[in-house]
């Protein structure tokens, strides 16, 4: 298939002992919402299967879509995500005080997007440098006072930044460490740029939370890795880096903020929370296939219940719409086979309105369409945000509408309340 390469070895340890544990249905590129003029263009579906490395326990997608296709014309901006700007403000204050980063230090970030996090660090008195391959977003961030190199982070780029600006006391990667195919070169670059007493802080979706909260829809083409601490620690150690602290955060359905330092020179002690989480991963068999096979069975059960309810409603002539036009919703739409069942999608992001969903080309409209077209059932594809969506759309419920929330347990919400299906 064009624009995709299939790896045969583990991204972290190079082993070829890989087991296919999550047969997620292929989908179009999650964020490739198209304008009306581009409806005639065919959008390929790419594999989303996940494999577990039987040697180091890392869960990964082996089918890698050309990153230029995924990231060069990226439209997602951090600042539009509910609560993320506030989250980053607290994040910067917390990291600077906890790690004792002196004012005037260099803070670098890969995948810095519109500079929301670096802006928070700049407000804490730091020098900042962003790196992001999305050209338009990088240019806008630079114009907004957050210097951003419009490129992918590599060890060669790290050497260039270091020679021009000196070493970084802090290197950040938020919800981007899962995007990298060539992890070894990137971590080599981070170690090169980092001061001997510096820290690497990264936030990633945490596989334990993904399983416990049923957040399988963060599996999409940009995310080629799904992280647990045990395989990460083994991998970082190979590059003179080591974890010393970890915090759970609620973002993206359950994430970890992990802190690493140079293994040979770092002086920060290992936290009790890190040891506790690693012990818990061991206990639950996070590096073994069974937990993923059980998880997939639970996902399939939610899918069957959702489709049974919708198919009965459609047979009765009911109109089905959906709520949420984002990368995760594309995974859910395809894996739950909703493409042919949903007539239109509503979303509150003006950038998505008037476009058509990736591959299936379902029209995306503002949420005011719920009052106009009065669909009988609206499937909340952006189910992580179900509570704020339900609050904002009370009028639709009071007019007799129904919302179907497919995960973590399928339920239908009406004006009179919520019932499991």
Long-range contacts (C-beta under 8 A, 24 or more apart in sequence): 1-44, 1-46, 2-44, 3-44, 3-46, 3-65, 3-66, 3-69, 4-46, 4-47, 4-63, 4-64, 4-65, 4-66, 5-63, 5-64, 6-62, 6-63, 6-64, 7-62, 7-63, 7-64, 7-181, 8-62, 10-53, 10-55, 10-56, 10-58, 10-60, 11-58, 11-60, 11-181, 11-183, 11-224, 11-225, 12-53, 12-56, 12-58, 12-60, 12-183, 12-225, 12-231, 12-232, 12-234, 12-235, 13-53, 13-55, 13-56, 13-58, 13-231, 13-234, 13-235, 15-53, 15-54, 15-55, 15-56, 17-53, 17-54, 17-55, 18-51, 18-52, 18-53, 18-54, 18-62, 19-51, 19-52, 19-54, 19-289, 20-49, 20-50, 20-51, 21-50, 21-51, 21-52, 21-59, 21-289, 21-292, 21-293, 21-296, 22-49, 22-50, 22-59, 22-216, 22-219, 22-292, 22-295, 22-296, 23-49, 23-296, 24-48, 24-49, 24-50, 24-216, 24-219, 24-331, 24-335, 25-334, 25-335, 25-337, 26-334, 27-220, 27-221, 27-330, 27-331, 27-333, 27-334, 27-335, 27-358, 27-359, 28-330, 28-334, 28-358, 28-359, 28-360, 29-65, 29-69, 29-70, 29-221, 29-330, 29-358, 30-220, 30-221, 30-222, 30-326, 30-327, 30-328, 30-329, 30-330, 30-331, 30-358, 31-74, 31-75, 31-76, 31-222, 31-326, 31-327, 31-330, 31-358, 32-358, 32-359, 33-75, 33-325, 33-352, 33-355, 33-356, 33-357, 33-358, 33-364, 34-355, 34-356, 34-358, 34-361, 35-354, 35-355, 35-356, 36-354, 36-356, 39-356, 39-361, 43-358, 43-359, 44-359, 45-334, 45-359, 46-221, 48-219, 48-220, 48-221, 48-331, 48-335, 50-219, 50-226, 50-292, 52-287, 52-288, 52-289, 52-292, 53-231, 54-289, 56-230, 56-231, 56-234, 56-235, 56-287, 57-228, 57-230, 57-231, 57-286, 57-287, 57-288, 58-225, 58-227, 58-228, 58-231, 58-232, 58-235, 59-207, 59-225, 59-226, 59-228, 59-292, 60-224, 60-225, 60-226, 61-219, 61-221, 61-223, 61-224, 61-225, 64-181, 64-224, 65-221, 67-133, 67-152, 67-179, 67-181, 68-133, 70-179, 70-221, 70-222, 71-133, 71-134, 71-152, 71-179, 71-222, 72-133, 72-134, 72-135, 73-134, 73-135, 73-136, 74-133, 74-134, 74-137, 75-351, 76-113, 76-326, 76-327, 77-113, 77-114, 77-137, 78-113, 78-114, 78-116, 78-117, 79-114, 79-116, 80-349, 80-351, 82-385, 82-388, 83-251, 84-116, 84-251, 85-116, 87-249, 87-251, 88-116, 88-117, 88-120, 88-174, 89-120, 89-123, 91-117, 91-120, 91-257, 92-117, 92-120, 92-121, 92-123, 92-124, 93-120, 93-124, 95-170, 95-201, 96-121, 96-124, 96-126, 99-170, 99-199, 99-259, 99-268, 101-126, 101-169, 101-170, 102-169, 105-168, 105-169, 105-170, 106-165, 106-166, 106-167, 106-168, 106-169, 106-170, 107-168, 107-169, 107-170, 107-171, 107-172, 108-161, 108-168, 108-170, 108-171, 108-172, 108-193, 109-171, 109-172, 109-173, 109-174, 110-153, 110-171, 110-172, 110-173, 110-176, 110-186, 111-153, 111-173, 111-174, 111-175, 111-176, 111-179, 112-138, 112-141, 112-146, 112-148, 113-137, 113-141, 114-140, 114-141, 114-144, 115-141, 115-144, 115-145, 115-146, 115-148, 117-172, 117-174, 118-146, 119-144, 119-145, 119-146, 121-170, 122-146, 126-170, 127-165, 129-161, 129-165, 129-168, 131-157, 131-161, 153-186, 153-189, 154-182, 154-185, 154-186, 154-189, 155-185, 155-186, 155-188, 155-189, 155-192, 156-189, 157-189, 158-188, 158-189, 158-190, 158-192, 158-193, 159-189, 159-192, 159-193, 161-193, 162-192, 162-193, 167-193, 167-194, 167-195, 167-198, 168-193, 168-194, 168-195, 168-198, 169-195, 169-197, 169-198, 169-199, 170-198, 170-199, 170-200, 170-201, 171-198, 171-199, 171-200, 171-201, 172-200, 172-201, 172-202, 173-200, 173-201, 173-202, 173-203, 174-202, 174-203, 175-203, 175-204, 175-205, 175-251, 175-252, 175-255, 176-202, 177-202, 177-203, 177-204, 177-225, 177-227, 178-204, 178-205, 178-222, 178-223, 178-224, 178-225, 178-226, 178-227, 179-222, 179-223, 179-224, 180-224, 180-225, 181-224, 183-225, 183-235, 184-239, 187-235, 187-236, 187-239, 187-241, 188-239, 190-241, 191-239, 191-240, 191-241, 191-262, 194-262, 196-262, 196-265, 196-266, 197-261, 197-265, 197-266, 197-267, 198-261, 198-262, 199-259, 199-260, 199-261, 199-266, 199-268, 200-241, 200-259, 200-260, 200-261, 201-257, 201-258, 201-259, 201-260, 202-257, 202-258, 202-260, 203-249, 203-251, 203-255, 203-256, 203-257, 203-258, 204-255, 204-256, 204-258, 205-252, 205-253, 205-254, 205-255, 206-248, 206-254, 206-255, 206-256, 207-286, 208-254, 208-277, 208-280, 208-281, 208-284, 208-286, 209-248, 209-253, 209-254, 209-255, 210-253, 210-254, 211-291, 211-292, 211-295, 212-254, 213-253, 213-254, 213-408, 214-298, 214-299, 214-302, 214-407, 214-408, 215-252, 215-253, 215-254, 215-384, 215-407, 216-295, 216-299, 216-331, 216-335, 216-407, 217-328, 217-329, 217-331, 217-332, 217-335, 217-407, 218-252, 218-253, 218-328, 218-331, 219-331, 220-327, 220-328, 220-330, 220-331, 222-327, 227-256, 228-281, 228-286, 228-287, 229-256, 229-258, 229-274, 229-277, 229-278, 229-281, 230-278, 230-281, 230-282, 230-286, 230-287, 231-287, 232-258, 233-278, 236-260, 236-263, 237-263, 240-264, 242-266, 243-270, 243-274, 244-268, 244-269, 244-270, 244-271, 244-274, 245-270, 245-271, 245-273, 245-274, 246-271, 246-273, 246-274, 246-277, 247-273, 252-384, 253-384, 299-335, 302-406, 302-407, 302-408, 302-409, 302-410, 303-335, 303-336, 303-337, 303-406, 305-410, 305-421, 306-336, 306-379, 306-404, 306-406, 306-410, 306-421, 307-336, 307-337, 307-341, 308-421, 309-404, 309-410, 309-412, 309-421, 310-338, 310-341, 310-377, 310-379, 310-404, 311-341, 313-376, 313-377, 314-341, 318-376, 318-377, 319-343, 319-373, 319-374, 319-375, 319-376, 319-377, 320-375, 320-376, 320-377, 320-378, 320-379, 321-345, 321-346, 321-369, 321-370, 321-373, 321-375, 321-377, 321-378, 321-379, 322-346, 322-362, 322-378, 322-379, 322-380, 322-381, 323-347, 323-367, 323-378, 323-379, 323-380, 323-381, 323-382, 323-389, 323-403, 324-380, 324-381, 324-382, 324-383, 324-385, 324-389, 325-349, 325-352, 325-355, 325-357, 325-364, 325-381, 326-352, 326-382, 328-381, 328-382, 328-384, 329-381, 329-382, 330-357, 330-358, 330-359, 332-381, 332-383, 332-406, 332-407, 333-357, 333-360, 333-362, 333-381, 334-359, 334-360, 336-406, 338-379, 338-381, 342-379, 343-375, 344-369, 344-373, 344-375, 345-381, 346-370, 346-378, 348-392, 367-392, 367-393, 370-396, 370-401, 371-395, 371-396, 371-399, 374-399, 374-401, 375-401, 376-401, 376-402, 377-401, 377-402, 377-403, 377-404, 377-412, 378-402, 378-403, 378-404, 379-403, 379-404, 379-406, 380-404, 380-405, 380-406, 381-406, 383-407, 383-408
